[in-house]
Amino acid sequence: MIKFPKVKNSFYIKTFGCQQNSADSQRIASFYLSRGFQKSKTIDSATDIVINTCMVRQSAEDRVTGLIKNLVKKIKKNHKKRPQIILTGCMVGMVNREKNGKYLKILKHRLPEVDQFLSLDEVGFNYPPLREDKTHAWIPISNGCNNFCTYCVVPFTRGEEVSRSFKDISGEVKDLAKKGYVEVTLLGQNVNSYGSDLVKSKLKGYKLPSGRIVKPIMVKHLGKKRIPTLFPYILEEVCKIKGIKCVKFISSNPWDFSDKLIEVIANNKKIDRNIHLPIQSGDYQILKKMNRWYTQKEYIDLVKKIRKKIKDTQISTDIIVGFPTETKKQFENTVKLAKAVNFAYAYVAKYSPRPNTAASIAYKDNISYDEKDRRFKILNKLINSKKSPRTAVH
C-alpha cells in the first residue's frame, strides 16, 4: 500500500510506452487528486514524481533508468530537496506477479533512488480518467493477455486477460459523448478477443445491457475454434452512441479477426479505416517460434478479405527483426511479405530478450546488434519512408 503524507503535495506523471499506459496515467492522476494532491505543471516543481513504466523492450527500461539517474543528479547539483520518486506501470506489474522476487531485487539494485512502488491493481478502474484532450478519449476495454507470444512480456507484467463489463464501457462512452467527445479509441493488448472471459458459461447466448441476446463469435483458426468473443458487439454498440463520430481500436491479433468483425466495420462508417494488424514476421518457422498462430498465406488471405469487404482500408503492422535464429533468408521472407501487403506504416522493433519469456529461456540472442540494425533500416525505409506506389494484395 502506497503511503501518502499528511501535507498537501503536488505530483507529476511521466509516461513511457503504449496508449494503454497513457490511459493508465489518466487514472493514476485521479488517484492522486482524490488524495489531496495537486497536479504540477512541470517535473521540476513536483514533490512526487510518478514514473509509469514500459517493459516491451530493454530500451524502454533503459529510458526509465536514465530519467531517474538524471533527475537525482540534477537535484543534487541544484541543492534542491529531493522529491519522492514513485515507480508504477509494467515494471511494477512484473514485480507483483513474479513469485521468486528476482526482478524486485534487480530493480532495487538498479534503482535505489525509487522510494515507493505503486501497483496499477491498486488504482484499478475505480478512478475516472483525468483527460486533457476534450474531443478524443482512450477507452481500455480489457487488460492483460493470454496468448504468451514467446517474445512478449505483457502476460508477466499485466497478467491474464480481464475484460471490463459491457455496461461499464458503453456507459463511459455515453458519458463522454454528453461532454462533447466525438472520437474514442478502444484499447486492449488483444482487443478483438474482448469478452472471452465474460461468456465462458454463456456460449449459447449472452445478454447485452440493452436486453438483446447475442451468440458469442467463435473465431476459427488453423481449422480449430479458438475462443468466443464479444468484440464485434461492443464495437457495434459504441457506434450507435449519438455524438460519437469516429471509433478506433488497437491492437488486434490476426487469429481473432472474425468475419463478423469485418462485417461490423464494413457496415459502420464511424469506424476508422486504418486497421492495425501485427504480423511480427513474414517467415512461418519464425512465426512458430514466436507462438504466433498463422502462416504468411493466412495473413495475406485475411488482408485480402478485409480489403475486399471494407473499402478504403489501410493496414498497419508491427514487425520484430532479429528474433533468435532468424536467418537472412527468413528476414527476406518478411521483406517479401511487406512488399506484397504494402503496409501504410509499421512499428519495426529490434528484438531484445525480456524476463521470463519463453524466447529468452529457449533461445540465445544470437543476432548481432549491427545485423538487427541493418534489418531494421531496410524494413523501416521500405515501409515508412516516402516511396513510389506499389500494387498491394487485394
N, C-alpha and C positions, 0 to 999 in steps of 0.2 A: 504494500500500500504506500503510495507516494505521500510524503509529509509536506504540509503547507504551513508557512509561517503565519503568525497572527497579524503582522503588519501588512499594509497594502503594498503589493509589489506589482511590477509590470513584466510582461512576457513577450518574447519574440520567437516565432517559429520559422526554422529553416528546413525546407523540404527537399529531399532528394528522391529521385525515382519517377514512377509512373503516375498516371492520372488517379489511380486508386489511392496512392499516397497523398496526393493533393486533396482528395476528398476526405481522407482520414484527418489531415491537418485542419480542415474546416471544423470538424467535430472536436478536435483537441482544443481549438481556440475557444469554443463554447464551454468546454470542460473547465478551462482556466477562468473564464469570465464568471462562471457560476460560483466560483470560489473567491470572488472578490478581487481578482487580478485585473489590471488594466492592460490593454494592448499597446505595446511600444511600437513607435514608428520606425525605429532603427535598432539594429542588433547591438550597437554600442551603448544605447541608453537603457537597455533591458536589465532587470535584476535577475531574470530567469530566462535562459536560452534553451529552447526545446528543439532538438535536432531529430527530425523524422527521417529515418534511415532506409536505405535500399541495399539489398544483397545480391542483386541479379548478376552482377559481375564483380570481380575483385576490384576493378577500378572504382566502382561505386563505394565500396568500403574505404578505399584509399582516400577518396574525396572527403569522407566524413572525418577520418583521422587527421587529414591535412587541415581541415577547418578548425578542429578543436585545438590542435597544436598552435596554429597561427593566432587564434583568439587569445589563448593563455599568454603567448609571447607578447602580443600587443598590449595586453592588460598590464603585464609586469613592466613593460617599457614605459607606459604612461602612468605608472604608480596608482592605478585605479583599484577600487575594491572589486574583487573577483565575483562575477555573477555565478549563480547556481547553473550548472550545466546538466540538463536532463536529456537522456537518450531514449528514444522511442522508435516505433516502426519495426521493420523486418529484422534488424539485428537483435532487438529485444525479443521479438517473436521467436527467434531461434533459441535464445536463452531459456525462454519459458517452456519450450517443447522438447528440449534436449535433456533427457533424464540423467545422463552421466556428468553434466556440468562442465564438460570440456570447453565449450565455446565461451561460457561465462568466465572461466579462468583466462582464456585468451584475451577477451575484451578488457578485463580488469588489468591485465599486464600491459596491453597495448594502449589503453586509455584510462590511466589512473586519475585523470582530471575530471572524469564524469562523476557527478555527485549522486545522481539517482537514475533509476530505470523506470520508465512508465510503460506499462503494458497497454496495448490497444484494446485488449479484452476488458480492461478497467474502464475504458471510455465507452466502448460498445456503440449502440445506436440510440442511447438514451438522451443524447445532447443534439439539438438541432444544429446543422452546419452553419457556421458563420461565413456567409458568402459575400465577396466583394463585387463580383460580376452580378449585375442585376438583370441580365437577359438570358444568360446561359447557366445551366446547373449540371454538375456531376451527380449522378444518382447511383450509388452502389446497390446492386440487386442481389449480389452474393459475395461471399468471401471465402478464400481458400480454394484448394484444388485437389482432386482425387486421381489425377492422371499419372503422376510420377514419371514424367519425361526424365530421362536419365541425367540430363544436364541441369535440370531446374531445381532451384532451392525453395520455391514457393510452398510446396506441401510441408516443408520443415519450418518455415517462418510464419505461415498463416494457418496451417492445419488443414483439416479436411473441409470439403466444400459445404458451406451452410448458406441456404437461401433465405432472404428476407421474405416475409409474408407478402402475398399478392396485394392484400388490403393496405399494408404499410406503404408499399411502393406507389400504388395508384393514388393513395391519399396524399402522399408527399408531392406528387406531380400536380394534382388538382390544386393543392395549396399554393404551389409555385405559380401556376397559371393565373390564379386570382391576384397574385402580387405583381403580375406583369411579365413573368418569364415567358419566353417564346421558344426556347431551344433547350433540350435536355440530352444528355449522353448517359446511357445505361452502362454500368460498369460491372465487370466480373473477370476473374482470372480465366474462366471458361464460360463466358457469358451465355452462350447458346445451350448450355446444359442446365440452365436455371430451372429449379423446381424438382430436380430428380430426387432430392431428399424429402420433398413435401408430398410426393404421390406414391411412395413405395407400397402402401396398402390400398391405393385407390386407382389402380390401373384401368378399371372398367369405366370410371367416371369421377371427375374432380369438379367440385362446385366452386365456381368463381364468386367473388363478393357480390356480383350483380345477380346471382342466382342461376346463372347459366351453367349447365353441366357439359363439360368437355372431356374428351378422351385424350389422355396424355400422348404426346407424339413419341413413338418408338423409332429411333433412328437405326436403320440397317447399315452395317459397315462390315466389309470383308465377309459378307454372307451371313452375318450374325446380327441379331437385335441387340443393341448396346444398352442404352438407358432410356427411361422415359423423361421427357422434358416438357415444361410449360412455357418455354421462352417465346414461341410464336404468339401465344395468347397474351402474355404481358406486353409484348411489343404492339399487338393489335389494340389492346386496351388503352395504352398510353397515347396512341394515335387518335383515339376517339375524344380525348380531353380537349375541350374548347379552349382556344388561346395558344395551345402549343402548335407551332408551325414547322418545327424541324426536330426529328428524333434520330439520334445516332446511337451506335453501340460498339463496344470493344471489350475484350478481344475474343473473337470467335475461333473455334477449332474446326478444321475441315471435317473431322469424323462425326461431328454433331450438327452439321449443316443440312437440315432436312428439306425435303420437297415442300413441306408445309411452310417452313420459314421463307423459302424462296417465293412461294405464293403470297404470303403476307406482305413481303417487301414490294413485290410487283404491284399489288393492289392498293398500296398506300403511298401516295406521292410525298407525304410528310417525311418518310424515312430517307435518310441521306443515301445517295447512290455510291458513296465510297464504302466498299466492304473490305475490312482488314482481315486477311486470311493467311495466318502464318504458315509457311511451308517448311522453314528451317534448313532443309537440304533438298537437293534435286536428285540425290542418289539413294536407291532403295536400300542398299546394305547399311548406309549411314543412318537412314531413317529408322531401320530396325534397331540399330544400336542406340538410337535416341529414344526408343519406345514410342515412336510416332506411328500410328496405326493406319497408314495409307501408302500407296505407291505413287510414283510420279504420274502414271497414267490416270489413276483415280483422282488425283488432284486436278490434273488438266481437264478431265471429263467434268468435274464439278464446276470448274471455272467456265467451261463451255455452256453448261446448263444454266448457270447464273446469268451469263451474258445474253443467252437466248431469251430467257424469261423476263429479265429486268433490263429495260432499255437504259442506255447511257451510264452503265455501271463502270466504275473503275476499281481495280483490285490492287490493294497494297499488301505488304507482307513483312514478315520477319525472317532473317536468314542468319545462321551461325556458320562462320568459316573456321577451319582449323580444328574441328571436332577430332578427338583422338583417333588415330589410324586413317584419317581421311587422306586418300592419295590425290595426286594432281589430276588423275583421270576422273576420280569421283567428284572433285571440285568442278571439273569441266562439265560434268552432268548437271550441276547446279546452274552453271552459266548457260547451258543449252536450254534448260527449263525457263530461266529468266527471260531469254530471248523469245521463247515460244509464247509465254504468257503476256509479256510486255507490261510489267507492273507499273502502276502510276508512280509509286515510290516504295522504298524498302528501308527498314531499320536493319542494317547489317552490323553484326557484332562479332568480335573475335572471341572464340571460346576461352573461358577460364574456369578451372575446377572450382566447384562450390562444395562447402562442407556437407557431409552426409549423403550427397547424391550418388546414385549408382555408378555414374560415369567416373567420378573421382575415385571410387573404390576399385572398379573393374579395369580401368584403362590408365595407362601412363600418358600424361600430357606431352605427347611426342612430336608435336608440330612446333617448330621454332616460331618465335615472335615475328621475325622478319618474314617468314613464309605466310603466317597469318595476315600480316600487314599487307603483303603483296596481293593476296586473295581478296582482302577487304577492299583495296583500292580498285581492283578490277571490277568487282560487283558494284561498288558504290558509283563508279564512273558510268558503268553500263546502265544502271537503273535510275540513279538520282541526278545525274548531270543532264544538261540540255542536250538533246540528241535528235537526229533525224527520225521521223516516224517509222516504225516497223509494223508489219502486219501481226496483230495479236490473234491468239486462238479464239475461234467463235464456234 
